[in-house]
Amino acid sequence: MRDRFKTFFKYYKRNKLAVVALVILILIILAAIFADFLTPYDYTEQIPQENFLKPSAEHIMGTDNFGRDIFSRVLKGAQISLKIGFTSVVISTVIGVIIGAFAGYYEGVFDAIIMRIMDTILSIPQLVLAIALAAALGGGMKNLILAVSLSSIPSYAKIVRSQVMAVKNLEYVEAAKLAGVNNLKLIFTEILPNCFAPIIVQATIGVGTAILSAASLSFIGMGIMPPEAEWGQMLSEGRAYIRNYPHITLFPGMAIALTILVLNIVGDALRDAFDPKFRR
């Protein structure tokens, strides 16, 4: 295992853009974690006489239509958006891994039924499914996380199933069977540890997809509600003033774009580093 990670880091470091992207991602995560200490103003404080201020030394990203400091709201939005992204990916990954592992290992009728259900869900665009689930569950962070995570489960289930089917007939698995290892232990201790690479790559890219889905839902009023600061919700509030005061939507939009960009770069680099076929 140690040698495998040494090889991974060796190939990952070769991609300079990916290293820069990883550093930026770490900074974004740290900014989200310590947002409550880094925000210069209360992100909910409204000062009507200071509304629509352009970026300055006092308000480096300006203020919005309610006189709230945009920089403080972008930082708080990072905390909320990343929490939604990572939490929803953890939920969808855990459920998807369990479903895919059992379907791939047992195959037969169980696999056919489960995969047809997954195929049916995958036939619906993920964002459309997330909107439908959010409409049924209602707004709020918990329901938003649930809607985004449930719409992502089939992707992880399909990946894990294919990996398990490729690994389960290898010699070391057959040896474990002959040694009397039960099926449950065999799946979780012998097979799944060798399927982690594609799961990690998919989860990394999935965080960006989850953030974008959450922002989209908040933008149309089905996610995080005011006065909370979420990047999509900030875009929705600022779109009425985009012609005269573009800075209101510019900075949360840039935050979404930058976060998703670095997540995708890191995800692609992880794939290249884990998979020998992509190594140069």
C-alpha positions in Angstrom: 0.0 0.0 0.0 2.8 2.4 0.9 4.6 1.7 -2.4 1.3 2.3 -4.3 1.0 5.8 -2.7 4.6 6.6 -3.4 4.0 5.7 -7.1 0.9 7.8 -7.0 2.6 10.9 -5.6 5.5 10.4 -8.0 3.2 10.7 -11.1 0.9 13.3 -9.6 3.8 15.7 -8.9 4.7 15.5 -12.6 1.6 17.4 -13.5 2.5 21.0 -12.4 -1.0 22.4 -13.2 -2.5 19.7 -11.0 -0.1 20.6 -8.1 -1.1 24.3 -8.4 -4.8 23.3 -8.6 -4.4 21.2 -5.4 -2.8 24.1 -3.6 -5.7 26.4 -4.6 -8.2 23.7 -3.5 -6.5 23.4 -0.1 -6.7 27.2 0.3 -10.4 27.2 -0.6 -11.1 24.4 1.9 -9.1 26.3 4.6 -11.0 29.5 3.8 -14.3 27.6 4.2 -13.2 26.0 7.4 -12.1 29.3 9.0 -14.7 31.5 7.3 -16.2 32.6 10.6 -12.8 34.0 11.6 -11.8 35.5 8.3 -14.9 37.4 7.4 -14.3 41.1 8.1 -18.0 41.8 8.6 -21.1 40.0 9.6 -22.3 38.3 6.4 -26.0 39.0 7.3 -25.6 42.6 8.4 -27.6 45.0 6.2 -26.4 48.6 5.9 -28.9 50.3 3.4 -26.8 53.5 3.2 -23.8 51.4 1.9 -25.6 49.4 -0.7 -24.1 48.9 -4.2 -20.7 50.0 -3.2 -18.0 49.0 -5.7 -14.9 47.1 -4.7 -12.6 49.3 -2.5 -10.1 49.0 0.3 -13.0 48.9 2.9 -15.0 46.3 0.9 -12.7 44.5 -1.4 -15.5 42.9 -3.3 -18.0 45.7 -2.8 -21.5 45.4 -1.2 -24.8 44.1 -2.5 -28.2 45.6 -2.8 -28.8 45.3 0.9 -25.4 46.8 1.8 -23.9 43.4 2.9 -20.2 42.8 2.4 -19.8 40.5 -0.6 -16.4 39.2 0.5 -17.8 38.1 3.8 -20.7 36.4 2.0 -18.4 34.7 -0.5 -16.3 33.2 2.3 -19.4 32.1 4.2 -20.8 30.7 0.9 -17.6 28.7 0.5 -18.3 27.1 3.8 -21.9 26.2 2.9 -21.2 25.2 -0.7 -18.3 22.9 0.2 -20.2 21.4 3.1 -23.1 20.5 0.7 -20.6 19.2 -1.9 -18.5 17.0 0.4 -21.4 15.8 2.5 -23.6 14.8 -0.5 -20.6 13.0 -2.1 -19.9 11.0 1.1 -23.6 10.0 1.3 -23.9 9.0 -2.4 -20.5 7.3 -2.4 -21.2 5.1 0.7 -24.6 4.1 -0.7 -23.4 3.7 -4.2 -20.4 1.6 -3.1 -22.6 -0.8 -1.1 -25.1 -1.2 -3.9 -22.5 -1.6 -6.6 -20.4 -4.0 -4.5 -23.2 -6.4 -3.8 -24.6 -6.2 -7.4 -21.2 -6.9 -8.9 -20.3 -9.7 -6.5 -23.6 -11.7 -6.6 -24.6 -10.9 -10.2 -27.6 -12.9 -11.4 -31.2 -11.7 -10.7 -30.2 -9.3 -7.9 -27.7 -7.6 -10.2 -30.1 -7.3 -13.1 -32.9 -5.8 -10.9 -30.5 -3.3 -9.2 -28.8 -2.2 -12.4 -32.1 -1.7 -14.3 -33.2 0.6 -11.4 -29.8 2.5 -11.6 -30.2 2.7 -15.4 -33.7 4.1 -15.1 -32.4 6.8 -12.7 -29.4 7.5 -14.9 -31.8 8.1 -17.9 -33.0 11.2 -16.1 -30.5 14.1 -16.2 -29.0 14.5 -12.7 -29.9 18.2 -12.3 -33.5 17.5 -13.4 -33.7 14.6 -10.9 -32.2 16.9 -8.2 -34.8 19.5 -8.9 -37.6 17.0 -8.7 -36.3 15.6 -5.4 -35.8 19.2 -4.0 -39.3 20.1 -5.0 -40.7 17.0 -3.2 -38.5 17.4 -0.1 -38.6 21.2 0.2 -35.8 23.8 0.8 -33.1 23.9 3.4 -29.6 22.5 3.6 -30.5 19.0 4.8 -33.0 18.5 2.0 -30.6 20.0 -0.5 -27.9 17.6 0.5 -30.3 14.7 0.4 -31.6 15.7 -3.1 -28.1 16.1 -4.5 -26.7 12.9 -3.0 -29.7 10.7 -4.0 -29.3 11.9 -7.6 -25.6 10.9 -7.7 -25.9 7.4 -6.3 -26.2 5.5 -9.7 -22.9 6.8 -11.0 -21.0 5.4 -8.0 -22.9 2.1 -8.1 -22.1 1.5 -11.8 -18.4 2.3 -11.3 -18.1 0.0 -8.2 -20.0 -2.8 -9.8 -17.7 -2.9 -12.9 -14.6 -2.8 -10.6 -15.9 -5.6 -8.4 -16.7 -7.8 -11.3 -13.2 -7.3 -12.6 -11.5 -8.1 -9.3 -13.6 -10.8 -7.8 -12.2 -13.6 -10.0 -8.5 -12.8 -9.4 -6.3 -15.4 -7.7 -6.0 -13.7 -4.3 -9.8 -13.5 -4.0 -10.1 -17.2 -4.9 -7.5 -18.0 -2.3 -9.4 -16.1 0.3 -12.5 -18.0 -0.6 -10.7 -21.3 -0.2 -9.4 -20.1 3.2 -13.0 -19.8 4.4 -13.5 -16.1 4.3 -17.2 -15.3 4.3 -18.7 -13.2 1.5 -19.3 -10.1 3.5 -15.7 -9.9 4.7 -14.4 -10.9 1.3 -16.2 -7.9 -0.3 -15.2 -5.3 2.2 -11.6 -6.4 3.1 -10.3 -8.1 -0.1 -12.2 -6.7 -3.1 -13.2 -3.1 -2.3 -9.8 -1.9 -1.2 -8.6 -2.6 -4.7 -11.4 -0.6 -6.2 -10.7 2.7 -4.4 -8.8 4.4 -7.2 -11.7 5.1 -9.5 -14.0 5.8 -6.6 -11.6 8.5 -5.3 -11.4 10.0 -8.8 -15.2 10.0 -9.3 -15.8 11.4 -5.8 -13.3 14.3 -6.4 -15.1 15.3 -9.6 -18.4 14.6 -8.0 -17.8 17.3 -5.4 -17.7 19.9 -8.2 -20.8 18.5 -9.7 -22.6 18.5 -6.4 -21.6 22.2 -5.7 -22.9 23.1 -9.2 -26.1 21.2 -8.6 -26.6 22.9 -5.2 -25.9 26.3 -6.7 -28.4 25.7 -9.5 -31.1 24.7 -7.1 -30.4 27.7 -4.9 -30.4 29.9 -8.0 -34.0 28.9 -8.8 -35.1 29.2 -5.2 -35.2 25.5 -4.3 -32.1 25.3 -2.1 -30.5 27.6 0.5 -32.8 30.4 1.5 -31.9 34.0 2.5 -30.3 35.5 4.5 -27.9 32.5 4.4 -25.0 33.0 1.9 -24.7 30.3 -0.8 -23.0 31.0 -4.1 -26.0 30.1 -6.3 -28.4 32.0 -4.1 -26.0 35.1 -4.2 -26.1 34.9 -8.0 -29.9 34.7 -7.9 -30.1 37.8 -5.7 -27.7 39.8 -7.8 -29.0 39.0 -11.3 -31.5 41.9 -11.2 -28.6 44.3 -10.9 -26.1 42.7 -13.2 -26.1 45.5 -15.8 -25.3 48.3 -13.4 -23.6 46.5 -10.6 -21.9 43.4 -12.1 -19.6 42.9 -9.1 -22.6 41.5 -7.1 -22.7 38.4 -9.3 -19.1 38.4 -10.6 -17.4 37.3 -7.4 -19.8 34.4 -6.4 -19.7 33.3 -10.0 -15.9 33.3 -10.0 -15.9 31.4 -6.8 -18.1 28.6 -8.3 -16.1 28.5 -11.5 -12.7 28.4 -9.8 -13.7 25.7 -7.3 -15.2 23.5 -9.9 -12.2 24.1 -12.2 -9.6 23.1 -9.6 -11.7 20.1 -8.5 -11.9 18.8 -12.2 -8.1 19.4 -12.7 -7.3 17.5 -9.5 -9.8 14.7 -10.4 -8.2 14.3 -13.9 -4.7 14.3 -12.3 -5.8 11.6 -9.8 -7.1 9.5 -12.6 -3.8 9.9 -14.5 -1.7 9.1 -11.4 -3.8 6.1 -10.4 -4.3 4.5 -13.8 -1.1 3.3 -15.6 -2.9 3.6 -19.0 -2.9 7.4 -18.6 0.7 7.8 -17.3 3.3 9.5 -19.4 
